[in-house]
């Protein structure tokens, strides 16, 4: 599959994540036709300026925000949507989509 088609699949899935819910890089990868969790992460890092995708709703397999340059902003955006982080920094498994 062409890289462009895989990116379109990833972005289409991310666009569907509802407010107040999160999903993981791996879950998104499994919904595509061949993406890996790393490719999903790369797609989130390289979103074009001005996009409206809810990139902040994608977290790692441990149900934590991956540490990166935008991690603090990601946590802020999630908290603003009602996502609560446990003392261990994890999001409750009941908030995973789908």
N, C-alpha and C positions, 0 to 999 in steps of 0.2 A: 504494500500500500504506500502511496506517495505521502511524503511528510506533510504536505498541505492538507490532504484529506484526513490524516490522523489528528492534526491540530484542530481542524473543524469539528471532528468528533469530540475531542476534549472540551473545546469551548462550548459546544452545544450542551454537553452534560453539565458543565459548571454553571451555565446560565439557568439551569433548572433547580439548583439547590435553593430550597426556600429559606427565607429569613428565619433566624433562630435555630437553624440546623447546620450541621457540618458533615463533611465526608472526608475520606482519606485519599491520598494520592493513589494508593493501591486499589481502592474501590472504583475510582474513576478509570484507572487503567483496565480493570477487568470488564468494564462496560464498553470498551472500545474494541476495535479489530486489530489488536496487536501492540498497543502502547505499553510501556513499562511505567512503574511509579516515578522513576527518574525523569522520564520524558514528560510526564504530567507536571512535575515540579519545574522543569525547564520551561514548559509552556506558560506556567504561571509567572515565572521570572521575566519572561520576554513579552508580556502583553504590551500592545501598543498604547501610547499615551492617549488619554481620553476615552479609553474603553469603559464599559459599564458592567463588566463581568464581576460577580461576587467572589473574587479570588481569595478573599480573606476567609471564606468558609471551607477552604481545603486545608486540612491538617495532616500530621503524620500518623503512622500506624499505631503509635502509642497514645493517640488521642491528645497530642500536645501540639502547640505551635512550634514549628521548626525554627531554630535560631538562625536568623538572617537579618539583613539590614532593615527590613520592614516589619520585623517581629513585634515590636512595641505597637506600631500602628495597627497591625493585624489584631492583636489582643484588644486594643481599644475599640475597633470596629465590631468585633465579636461581642464584647461586653455591652456595647450600645444596642445590640440586637437581643440582649437578654441571656447571652451565653455566660454561664458561671464556670469558673475554673476551680477545681478542687485544690486543697492544700498542696497536692503533688503536681499541680499545673495541668492536670488532665481535664478533659471535657467528659461529662457523663455519657456513657455508652448509649443511653436512651435518646440522645440528641443526634445520633448518627443517621444520616440519610443515605440511601433508602434502607 
